[in-house]
Amino acid sequence: MTEYTTVSIPKDLADRVEETIEGTSFSSTSDLVRFLLRSIVIQHQQEGELTEAEFEEITSQLRDLGYID
């Protein structure tokens, strides 16, 4: 059985995500977040260490989405 943990995001971001996933194959914010995190982890595992530029790009994207300040 898979264990889960909770990740908190700001309500306004959750609302924006809900609007964004309307009409997509994602049924919830959790589905989208799992997809994004898996994608990042898989990319990292396939390519090895992230370069500083790649890390900064991911950080910038997460900041733009409101996940980090």
C-alpha positions as CSV (number, residue, x, y, z in Angstrom):
1,M,0.0,0.0,0.0
2,T,1.3,3.5,-0.9
3,E,1.7,5.9,1.9
4,Y,1.0,9.6,1.4
5,T,2.0,12.9,3.0
6,T,0.4,16.3,2.8
7,V,1.9,19.3,1.0
8,S,0.4,22.7,1.7
9,I,0.1,25.4,-0.9
10,P,-1.6,28.8,-0.7
11,K,-5.3,28.8,-1.3
12,D,-5.0,31.3,-4.1
13,L,-2.6,29.0,-5.9
14,A,-4.9,26.0,-5.4
15,D,-7.7,28.1,-6.9
16,R,-5.5,29.0,-9.9
17,V,-4.5,25.3,-10.4
18,E,-8.1,24.2,-10.3
19,E,-8.9,26.7,-13.1
20,T,-5.9,25.6,-15.0
21,I,-6.7,21.8,-14.9
22,E,-10.3,22.3,-16.0
23,G,-10.8,20.3,-19.2
24,T,-7.5,18.4,-18.8
25,S,-6.9,14.8,-17.7
26,F,-5.9,16.0,-14.2
27,S,-8.8,15.4,-11.8
28,S,-7.3,17.3,-8.9
29,T,-4.5,19.6,-7.8
30,S,-2.8,16.6,-6.2
31,D,-2.8,14.8,-9.6
32,L,-1.1,17.8,-11.2
33,V,1.5,18.2,-8.4
34,R,2.3,14.5,-8.4
35,F,2.8,14.7,-12.2
36,L,5.1,17.7,-12.0
37,L,7.2,16.3,-9.2
38,R,7.5,12.9,-10.9
39,S,8.6,14.7,-14.1
40,I,11.3,16.7,-12.3
41,V,12.5,13.6,-10.4
42,I,12.6,11.4,-13.5
43,Q,14.5,14.1,-15.5
44,H,17.0,14.5,-12.6
45,Q,17.5,10.7,-12.5
46,Q,18.0,10.4,-16.2
47,E,20.3,13.4,-16.5
48,G,22.2,13.1,-13.3
49,E,23.1,16.1,-11.3
50,L,21.1,19.3,-12.1
51,T,23.2,22.2,-13.3
52,E,23.0,25.5,-11.5
53,A,21.1,26.9,-14.4
54,E,18.6,24.0,-14.4
55,F,18.1,24.4,-10.7
56,E,17.5,28.1,-11.0
57,E,15.0,27.5,-13.9
58,I,13.0,25.0,-11.8
59,T,13.2,27.4,-8.8
60,S,11.9,30.3,-11.0
61,Q,9.0,28.2,-12.3
62,L,8.0,27.1,-8.8
63,R,8.2,30.7,-7.6
64,D,6.1,31.8,-10.6
65,L,3.5,29.2,-9.6
66,G,3.5,30.4,-6.0
67,Y,5.0,27.2,-4.5
68,I,8.0,29.2,-3.0
69,D,8.5,32.8,-2.0
